[in-house]
Amino acid sequence: MQRHETHSTLVNPEIEGLLDRADSKFRLVTLTSTRARQINAYFGQLGEGLGSSIPPQVTSTARKPLSIAFEEIAADKIIAIEPPDEPTEEELAAIEAMNLAEEVDGPPEEGA
């Protein structure tokens, strides 16, 4: 008997649930991408001694910094301080980059 494994294409935690914590999709993109870069920097400096990067604030089976950042936001470990009046050029570029990456690679990895 052959067993087929299926993978959900939904992001866990769900993006819709995270929008409540960031007030807008623009703020969510900025918050998540900033935190993912910090997590990536933390993993990059491991083995080099103590650094100034903050380690992940949740226990996760996810390997991608973006997925870990989503989980931190869902667990209220990372919060949005003040929502911007309108998206900046950097935020718009980040959204466009996420959309292009999702078209090529699919949605971010689910956090098991």
N, C-alpha and C positions, 0 to 999 in steps of 0.2 A: 504494500500500500504506500503510495507516494504522498508525502505531506508537503503542502504548499504553505509557505509563510507569507503572510500579507503584512504590509506596513501601512499604518495610517498616514495620510498626508496632512493631517491636522497638526498644528503646532500645539505643544503642550508646555506651558499653560496657554489657553486660547487668547489670541490677540484682543478679542472683543472684551474679555474680562480685564485685561491690562489697561485698556483705554480709560477706565474709571480712575485709575491711579495716576494718570498723566494728563488728564484734561483734554488732550488732543492727540491725534496721530503724529503730528509734527513733534510735539514734546516727547512722546513715547520713543520715536525714532532717535531723537537726540540723546535722551537719557540712556536708552539701551546701547546705542553705538558708543557713547562715551564710556559707559561701564564695561562693555566688551573689550575696548582698547585697554582699559586698566587691567582687566583680568589677563589679557594676552601679555601685557608687560610684566605682570606678576609671574606668569609661567615662564616667560623668557628670561627673567633674572634669577630663577631658582638655580641653586648650585654656585652662584656667584657671591654668596654671603647675604647678609640682610640688606634688603632694598627698601625703597619708600613705597612700593606698591602694596595695596591692600588685597589680601587673599580673598577668594570667593567666600561669600557669607552664608551659603547654603551647601548642604551635602547633595551632590548631584552625580548622576551617572552619565550626564551629557559630556561630550568632549569639546564641543564648540563654545567659545567664549560668549557668543551671542545667545545661545540657548541657556547658558548659565546666568547671564544677565537677565533674561526674561524670567527665570525662576526666582532670582533675587527680588525682582520687582513684584512678582506675584506673592512672595512671602513678606512683603512690606519691609525688606531689608534695605532697599534703595527707594527713595521717594523723590518726587519732583518738588523742588522748592517753590518756584514761582513760574507760572506759565507765561510764555512770551506773548506779546500782542499779535504778532504775525510771524510766520516762518522766516528764518534767515536764509541767505543763499546757501550756507553750509547745510542747513536742515533740508532744503529742497534737493540739494545734491545727494544727501544721504538717502532720502526717500527714493530718488531715481536710481541710485546704485542698488538699493535693496530690491526694487522692482526688476531691474535687469538681472541681478543675481538669481532671483527667484524664477525668472523665465528660463535661465540656463541651467541652474542646479536644483531647482525645486525649492520648497519652503525650508526654513531653518530646521535643524535636527530636533526631533522631539526629545524631551527630557524624560526618559523611561518612566 
